[in-house]
Amino acid sequence: MAEGSSASQLIRLHEIRRACSACSLRELCLPVALNHKDTEELDRIVERSRPLRKGEKLCRPGQPFSAIYAVLSGSLKSSLLGRSGDSQVIAFHLPGELIGLDAIGTGSHPSTIEALETTSVCKIPFSQLEALARKLPGLQHQLLRVMSKEIFGEHELLQVVSRRTAEQRLAIMLLNLSQRFGRRGLSRTRFRLSMSRLDLGNYLGLAPETTSRTFRRFVDQGLLRVTGKEIELLDLQALHGLTKEDSDNPRHARRC
């Protein structure tokens, strides 16, 4: 192999690793067992297209399932349309997280997936990923493990916030976002909330005015600072304490 060609491949592999360093697919795309050739083969099936604009749809209900996606930058929301015509937000997707897993079983996407801001994603054609998993030892196990982790995380959060007070729900959500940003090597205490108060309240089962009022209460209590969409968590310990408060406590028994 020519020296120039070897150097080019090393640079390209370095760029792949750097791009995936904050992504949950890092464990899938770059498992320890994969050699240089296998890593290149896996990267070859990943498609990177133009960024999505705010409000642009990545997937729509009924759209045939063909790929899963990993968020490179930006954020998205998933929502379902109820029988009454109301939209219910069921998930927010942050950098490094997978999208489209709920469509694998049925073969079509059940929800609308929409960009909350300018967002870049990696598209991984599922049929090619399955074929590659059959060829590369350990890749199928890695794939199932990462997918299971993502699905469990979403279900766990929805279960935790049910039947909680407004303050508890918002505290749980903020701490969840803190952990998710932290796992990607970003700040756990300072981050941008790309979702609107309306979407956040919809997800948590709170009226928009209740969501805004609870944010103001947290600011007044010195728990956080809000500057536009920028959030700074000032007292993580107190937020954790709120999530464990007895809902019968009058201080936290406000209705949603």
Secondary structure, DSSP 8 states (H G I E B T S, - for coil): --HHHHHHHHHHHHHHHHHHTTSTTHHHHS-TT--HHHHHHHHHH-EE---B-TT-EEE-TT-B--EEEEEEES-EEEEEE-TTS-EEEEEEE-TT-EE-GGGTTTSB--SEEEESSSBEEEEEEHHHHHHHHHHSTTHHHHHHHHHHHHHHHHHHHHHHHTT--HHHHHHHHHHHHHHHHHHTTS-SSEEE--S-HHHHHHHHT--HHHHHHHHHHHHHTTSEEEETTEEEES-HHHHHHHHHS-TTSGGG----
